[in-house]
């Protein structure tokens, strides 16, 4: 369920651009995390955790790798390698 957040993000990036989609995803993630702070029982916690995974690890991952691919036209192999290393360390 958490991976479903990645669906359609590529199409949004193609239509609206990476900066606008990144802003939307970041604001959505902030709202989900803020809503998570108000959780008082297990079911809303499960929903909030799933939403956090969908937006944070799903959609945000797609946006971040698309940013690297769109910003680096030359030496994209090095950029992707550095991105992968930084992601692994982070």
PASEBA-1860 file (N, C-alpha, C; in nm, 3 decimals):
! residues 90
1> XXXXXXXX> 0.083/-0.121/0.000/0.000/0.000/0.000/0.086/0.125/0.000 ~ 0.197/0.118/0.072/0.284/0.236/0.078/0.347/0.270/-0.055 ~ 0.371/0.170/-0.138/0.431/0.195/-0.269/0.334/0.260/-0.367 ~ 0.206/0.256/-0.338/0.107/0.316/-0.428/0.125/0.468/-0.441 ~ 0.194/0.529/-0.346/0.219/0.672/-0.354/0.308/0.710/-0.470 ~ 0.384/0.615/-0.523/0.473/0.643/-0.635/0.400/0.641/-0.769 ~ 0.282/0.582/-0.772/0.208/0.572/-0.897/0.160/0.710/-0.943 ~ 0.183/0.741/-1.066/0.136/0.867/-1.122/0.228/0.985/-1.101
9> XXXXXXXX> 0.330/0.971/-1.020/0.420/1.084/-0.994/0.499/1.122/-1.119 ~ 0.542/1.023/-1.194/0.614/1.051/-1.319/0.531/1.130/-1.418 ~ 0.404/1.095/-1.426/0.314/1.168/-1.516/0.296/1.313/-1.469 ~ 0.286/1.332/-1.337/0.275/1.468/-1.284/0.402/1.549/-1.310 ~ 0.517/1.485/-1.299/0.644/1.553/-1.327/0.649/1.594/-1.474 ~ 0.606/1.506/-1.563/0.605/1.539/-1.706/0.510/1.654/-1.736 ~ 0.398/1.658/-1.667/0.297/1.760/-1.696/0.327/1.895/-1.630 ~ 0.370/1.892/-1.500/0.383/2.017/-1.425/0.526/2.056/-1.392
17> XXXXXXXX> 0.620/1.968/-1.410/0.759/2.000/-1.380/0.799/1.949/-1.243 ~ 0.929/1.927/-1.228/0.979/1.865/-1.107/0.969/1.957/-0.985 ~ 0.987/2.086/-1.004/0.983/2.179/-0.890/0.844/2.187/-0.828 ~ 0.743/2.197/-0.911/0.606/2.206/-0.861/0.564/2.076/-0.792 ~ 0.600/1.962/-0.852/0.564/1.834/-0.793/0.641/1.812/-0.662 ~ 0.767/1.852/-0.657/0.844/1.843/-0.534/0.780/1.926/-0.424 ~ 0.737/2.046/-0.457/0.670/2.131/-0.358/0.542/2.066/-0.308 ~ 0.463/2.012/-0.399/0.339/1.945/-0.362/0.366/1.825/-0.272
25> XXXXXXXX> 0.464/1.744/-0.307/0.495/1.625/-0.228/0.548/1.664/-0.090 ~ 0.632/1.766/-0.083/0.687/1.810/0.046/0.577/1.865/0.137 ~ 0.486/1.943/0.081/0.376/1.998/0.161/0.284/1.884/0.207 ~ 0.256/1.790/0.118/0.173/1.676/0.155/0.237/1.594/0.266 ~ 0.368/1.571/0.255/0.438/1.498/0.360/0.433/1.573/0.493 ~ 0.449/1.704/0.488/0.441/1.783/0.611/0.302/1.773/0.675 ~ 0.198/1.775/0.593/0.062/1.763/0.645/0.036/1.625/0.705 ~ 0.089/1.521/0.641/0.072/1.385/0.691/0.144/1.369/0.825
33> XXXXXXXX> 0.265/1.422/0.834/0.340/1.412/0.960/0.273/1.495/1.070 ~ 0.220/1.611/1.035/0.148/1.692/1.134/0.022/1.619/1.181 ~ -0.048/1.556/1.089/-0.168/1.479/1.127/-0.130/1.360/1.213 ~ -0.015/1.303/1.188/0.030/1.188/1.266/0.051/1.226/1.413 ~ 0.084/1.351/1.438/0.106/1.393/1.577/-0.023/1.397/1.659 ~ -0.136/1.391/1.592/-0.265/1.396/1.661/-0.328/1.258/1.680 ~ -0.259/1.154/1.642/-0.311/1.018/1.648/-0.320/0.972/1.794 ~ -0.432/0.906/1.827/-0.452/0.859/1.964/-0.483/0.710/1.974
41> XXXXXXXX> -0.501/0.642/1.860/-0.528/0.498/1.865/-0.453/0.427/1.753 ~ -0.462/0.296/1.752/-0.379/0.218/1.662/-0.421/0.227/1.515 ~ -0.549/0.234/1.484/-0.591/0.236/1.344/-0.550/0.365/1.273 ~ -0.577/0.482/1.332/-0.526/0.604/1.267/-0.373/0.606/1.256 ~ -0.305/0.543/1.352/-0.160/0.535/1.344/-0.118/0.451/1.223 ~ -0.186/0.339/1.200/-0.156/0.255/1.085/-0.181/0.331/0.954 ~ -0.290/0.405/0.949/-0.320/0.485/0.829/-0.214/0.593/0.810 ~ -0.176/0.660/0.916/-0.077/0.767/0.907/0.060/0.712/0.867
49> XXXXXXXX> 0.098/0.598/0.920/0.226/0.537/0.882/0.226/0.496/0.735 ~ 0.114/0.442/0.689/0.103/0.404/0.548/0.110/0.527/0.459 ~ 0.043/0.634/0.499/0.047/0.759/0.422/0.187/0.819/0.422 ~ 0.256/0.811/0.535/0.393/0.861/0.542/0.483/0.782/0.448 ~ 0.465/0.652/0.447/0.546/0.569/0.355/0.511/0.599/0.210 ~ 0.383/0.616/0.180/0.342/0.642/0.042/0.397/0.775/-0.009 ~ 0.390/0.877/0.075/0.436/1.009/0.031/0.587/1.022/0.044 ~ 0.641/0.981/0.159/0.783/1.000/0.185/0.872/0.906/0.107
57> XXXXXXXX> 0.848/0.777/0.119/0.936/0.681/0.052/0.890/0.650/-0.089 ~ 0.765/0.672/-0.119/0.715/0.645/-0.253/0.730/0.763/-0.346 ~ 0.648/0.862/-0.325/0.645/0.978/-0.415/0.775/1.058/-0.409 ~ 0.826/1.081/-0.290/0.947/1.162/-0.277/1.068/1.094/-0.341 ~ 1.074/0.963/-0.336/1.184/0.890/-0.401/1.178/0.906/-0.553 ~ 1.059/0.899/-0.609/1.044/0.916/-0.753/1.085/1.057/-0.794 ~ 1.042/1.156/-0.717/1.076/1.295/-0.750/1.227/1.317/-0.740 ~ 1.289/1.263/-0.637/1.432/1.288/-0.619/1.515/1.224/-0.730
65> XXXXXXXX> 1.482/1.103/-0.770/1.561/1.041/-0.877/1.531/1.105/-1.012 ~ 1.409/1.154/-1.030/1.377/1.226/-1.154/1.453/1.358/-1.161 ~ 1.471/1.423/-1.047/1.547/1.548/-1.044/1.689/1.527/-1.095 ~ 1.752/1.422/-1.049/1.889/1.393/-1.093/1.890/1.366/-1.243 ~ 1.796/1.287/-1.290/1.791/1.254/-1.431/1.762/1.374/-1.520 ~ 1.682/1.468/-1.472/1.648/1.585/-1.552/1.754/1.695/-1.545 ~ 1.821/1.707/-1.434/1.917/1.816/-1.417/2.053/1.787/-1.479 ~ 2.091/1.661/-1.488/2.222/1.627/-1.541/2.207/1.563/-1.678
73> XXXXXXXX> 2.239/1.638/-1.781/2.234/1.585/-1.917/2.367/1.520/-1.953 ~ 2.476/1.582/-1.908/2.608/1.525/-1.932/2.656/1.459/-1.803 ~ 2.730/1.353/-1.819/2.783/1.279/-1.705/2.674/1.231/-1.610 ~ 2.565/1.187/-1.668/2.453/1.140/-1.585/2.491/1.013/-1.510 ~ 2.585/0.935/-1.565/2.628/0.814/-1.496/2.695/0.847/-1.363 ~ 2.776/0.950/-1.360/2.840/0.992/-1.235/2.739/1.051/-1.138 ~ 2.646/1.128/-1.190/2.544/1.189/-1.104/2.458/1.081/-1.038 ~ 2.418/0.980/-1.113/2.338/0.872/-1.057/2.418/0.789/-0.957
81> XXXXXXXX> 2.547/0.771/-0.986/2.632/0.697/-0.893/2.644/0.772/-0.760 ~ 2.669/0.902/-0.767/2.678/0.983/-0.644/2.544/0.987/-0.570 ~ 2.435/0.995/-0.646/2.303/0.992/-0.585/2.281/0.862/-0.508 ~ 2.317/0.751/-0.571/2.300/0.620/-0.506/2.385/0.608/-0.381 ~ 2.507/0.656/-0.387/2.595/0.652/-0.270/2.539/0.738/-0.158 ~ 2.498/0.860/-0.191/2.443/0.951/-0.090/2.315/0.894/-0.029 ~ 2.233/0.832/-0.112/2.109/0.772/-0.062/2.138/0.656/0.031 ~ 2.239/0.577/-0.001/2.276/0.464/0.084/2.331/0.512/0.219
89> XX> 2.412/0.614/0.216/2.468/0.669/0.340/2.359/0.733/0.424 ~ 2.271/0.806/0.358/2.163/0.876/0.430/2.065/0.783/0.490
END
